[in-house]
Amino acid sequence: MKVSWNVCAVVILALFFFSTTSTYAQDHQQRERWQQLSNQIHDAQVKINAGVRDSSLTKNEAERLRNELKKIESDMKRAGRDGISRQEMERLEKEFAKLRKDIYREENNRERGQKR
């Protein structure tokens, strides 16, 4: 009887260890994704500003893109206060991927090179 209690205790400890290790790994991965998205947001701001300077973006295009970027930043701040779930992180990453496509499209549209 004593051996079975010891086996149960070992199994319970092993399950606890693996669950906390898994949770730690997931939290670490979320923090890395958060930091990567934060860096990409900064890079997008730089790219938009450079687009205005080199005339690949009009001021109106840049303003629209900056508004998209501000919305993503606002969503990140709100999510960060509550602790971000995997689903929220995926939604933010999708929003940012759309913004990157919008920046590319605006920089390469037909208005490029025209006086603005």
N, C-alpha and C positions, 0 to 999 in steps of 0.2 A: 504494500500500500504506500509506503514511504517513497519508493522509487517512482511510482506514478505521479506523485505530487511534484517531485523534482523534475520529472520530464515535462509536466505541465508548466512549471515555472520557467524552464529553459525555453520552451516553445513560445510562451507569452513574451519573454524578454526578447527573443529573436524577432518576433513579429513587431514589437515596439521599435526595436532598433531599425529594422528595414523600413518601417513606415516613416520614422523621423528622418532617416537618411534620404528617402525618396522626397519627402516634403522639402527638406533643405535644398536638394538638387533642383527641384521645381522653382523654389523661391529664388535661388541663385540665377537660374536661367531667365526668369522674369525680370530680374534686376538688370541682367546683361541686355535683354531686348529693350528695356526701358532706356538704358543709357545709349544704345545704338540709335534708337528713334530720336532721342534728344539731340544727338550729334547730327543726324540727318536733317533735323529741323533747322539747326544752325546753318548747315551747308546750303539748304534751300533758300534761307534768307540772303546769304551771300550771293547765290546764283541769281536771285531776282534782282538784287541791287546791281550786280554786274550787267545783267540784261538791259537795265535802264541806261546805264552808262554807255554800253556799246550799241545802243539803239536796236537790239534784237527784241526788246519789249517796249511797248508804249507805256506811258504813265498809267493809262486806264487798265491795261492788261496787268501791270505790276500791282496796282491797287487791288484788283480782283484776286490775284494770287496771294497777296499778303493777307487779305481777309480770310481766304481759305486756310492759310497757315495759322492765323490767330485763332480760328475755330478749333483746329487740331490742338494747339497749345492750351486753350481753355479746357478742352475735353481731357487732356492729359493732367492738368492741374487738379481738376475735379476728381478724376479717377485715382490720382496719386494720394489724395487726402483720405480716401476710403480704403485704399489697398486695391490694387488692380487685379482683376481676374484674367484668366487666360482669354476668355471671350472678349473682354474689353480691349486687351492688348491686340488681339487679332483685328478688331474693328478699327482701332487707331492705325495699325499698320496698313490696312486696306485704304483708309482715308488718305494716308500719306502717299501710298502708291498712286492713287488717283491724282493727287496734287503734282507728283513728279511727272506724270503723263501730261497734265495740263501745262506745266512749265515748258516741257519739251515742245508740245504742240504750239503754244503761243510764241516761243522763240523761233519756230520754223514755219510760221504761217506766211501767207502771201503778202502781208503788209511789211515784211522785213525789207529794210533798205529804203523804204519810203520816208519822206519827211513827216515827222509826227508833231 
